[in-house]
Amino acid sequence: MKKLIEKISKLESISCALEPSQEQRDMYLSKVKHFGNDFINTLNKQKTFISSKHISDKFKITSKKKTIDEVITIYKEEIAEKGINPASGGHLGYIPGGGIYTAAISDYMVDITNEYAGMFYASPGAVSLENELINWMKEVFNYPNSAVGNLSSGGSIANLIALTTARDKHNIKGDQIKNSVIYISPQVHHCILKALRIIGLEDIGIHYLVLDEFSRINSELFREQIDLDIKNGLNPFMVIASAGTTDTGAVDPLYNIGKIANKMNLWYHIDAAYGGFFILTQSKKHLFKGIELSDSLVVDPHKGMFLPYGIGAVLIKDKDAVFQTHHYTADYMQDALIDEAPVNPADVSPELTKHFRGLRMWIPLQLHGLEPFVACLEEKLLLTTYFREKIKESGFQIGPEPDLSVSYFWFTPSKIDTNLFNKKLLEFIHDNGSIYFSSTILNKKFVIRVAVLSFRTKLEIIDKALKMIDQCLEKTINYFNKT
Ligand SMILES: *Cc1c(COP(=O)(O)O)cnc(C)c1O
């Protein structure tokens, strides 16, 4: 016994390093605080994109310990200052993310108390708070109170949860799969196709719908397609619309698609990961009419609510269907099973143990209220309009009036191949790096995208972007004149 106690004491003298003293905690926190302040205060001077193919050797796990100063330096130099700077207001590529400060301090609190947010029994507070956020989103999107939902790690997993539920509700398995049909837009986010594969539906019939000139699904042709498929003995099962596509920000005609889907008994899923929260704006809320007709809906608070990466959300109307798919239990869980408990996140998601990600959405909403979030969304819409008008003045062609805050532009040179020219132009823009743009292919045309969604994108940054593009355009023209 004595030997045993001696051994334990010896180990304790080592393992206690994992519980720093208050002095050490204060020291860590003050260094991290300094790093955070310095990062935010100098954001406007930092590049938005620094291309690097270098794989750092600083991340190697060795037995040698480092100081907090050393790890902060590694973080700053090897992580924060490489690639795309997602915290920068100059991030106008892909779909920009957020990272508001009040969410960061919420995450700090969550990590300290380490709430177990998967089950009501373990953390009634955390689970109730997350359910309240789900309730709020049900109101925002006009979903019935009986719907359920989940805060996931992002839009991809949120979509996966919805599609799995749809599959089971319609009993699509075995021989049924090859005969069944899903209708999607060619512009649907690729995570939908990935989810279909993960849930064993890679052999299902995927029928791509025809789009109009604004890249929205043509709902009349959709209706005709269903009739044709039924006539051919197929089993139309689900339609997926987007409220804000990644390529052009297009919002499909949600109401018309919903009417058809409901009538034809299709599962109606809407991917609103990027665009969903624009429903809060006065200027765009009309585009979301009919969103309430869907059976399931995905939004990404780490996009449209400017939160740090790691929070998506799904709402699903049919609670029984969700539970059928996701509710499991086991003997070792018996203490956690209580009658009449509210919906447990674990019953609605593939995750059991989960990060209490709701707090980073709840605290900012409490501290700021909703108004600045909505103002920020309206501001992004107007900045997109401003950018489009100005870039047109600079001699660029622009895509059609966008539904939301994503648009695209390209330059048509007189003698050189247009795609070649615009690719080179984007290369110069990336070399410059002060502002980041990405590209896509639309009707075989290489176009440069502008996506305004970072809460830090302000008028000043758009002006800076326009100036930079003008300079890069001149460079590109000179480049081709020389070759
Ligand atoms: C971002 C996005 C997704 C994927 O969401 P993640 O949060 O990146 O997993 C899905 N659909 C659309 C329309 C998106 O913009």
The ligand as a Tripos MOL2 file, in Angstrom:
@<TRIPOS>MOLECULE
LIG
   15    15     1     0     0
SMALL
NO_CHARGES

@<TRIPOS>ATOM
      1 C1        -20.5620   26.8010  -46.9970 C.3       1 LIG1
      2 C2        -21.6650   26.0900  -47.6260 C.ar      1 LIG1
      3 C3        -21.9020   24.7330  -47.3590 C.ar      1 LIG1
      4 C4        -20.9720   23.9000  -46.5250 C.3       1 LIG1
      5 O1        -20.9560   24.3010  -45.1920 O.3       1 LIG1
      6 P1        -19.6780   24.1250  -44.2660 P.3       1 LIG1
      7 O2        -20.0360   24.9550  -43.0940 O.co2     1 LIG1
      8 O3        -18.5180   24.6610  -45.0550 O.co2     1 LIG1
      9 O4        -19.5360   22.6840  -43.9610 O.co2     1 LIG1
     10 C5        -23.0120   24.1480  -47.9100 C.ar      1 LIG1
     11 N1        -23.8390   24.8300  -48.7160 N.ar      1 LIG1
     12 C6        -23.6370   26.1300  -49.0120 C.ar      1 LIG1
     13 C7        -24.5890   26.8390  -49.9080 C.3       1 LIG1
     14 C8        -22.5370   26.8030  -48.4730 C.ar      1 LIG1
     15 O5        -22.3350   28.0950  -48.7660 O.3       1 LIG1
@<TRIPOS>BOND
     1     1     2 1
     2     2     3 ar
     3     2    14 ar
     4     3     4 1
     5     3    10 ar
     6     4     5 1
     7     5     6 1
     8     6     7 2
     9     6     8 1
    10     6     9 1
    11    10    11 ar
    12    11    12 ar
    13    12    13 1
    14    12    14 ar
    15    14    15 1
@<TRIPOS>SUBSTRUCTURE
     1 LIG1         1 GROUP 0 **** ****
